[in-house]
């Protein structure tokens, strides 16, 4: 089971979405699918069609930058980070 850490802005869009979620998944893509099953529309906030991660979203698995096809092992930590921009 992987432990997903979500950005602080994301839970405000979904009822009962915690900042940390345990998910049974073998890849980052599958983990996002599991989240989307429980909180419909979440995939659209993280991914573009294709699928690909949105430009302003970065994902790290065990402190290494990851892609959708990055494998998750038992106890993997997945950090989803939303870019902050401004001028």
Secondary structure, 3 states (H helix, E strand, C coil): CEEEECCCCHHHHCCCCCCEEEECCCEHHHHHHHHHHHCCCHHHHHEECCCEECCCEEEEECCEEECCCCECCCCCEEEEEECCCCC
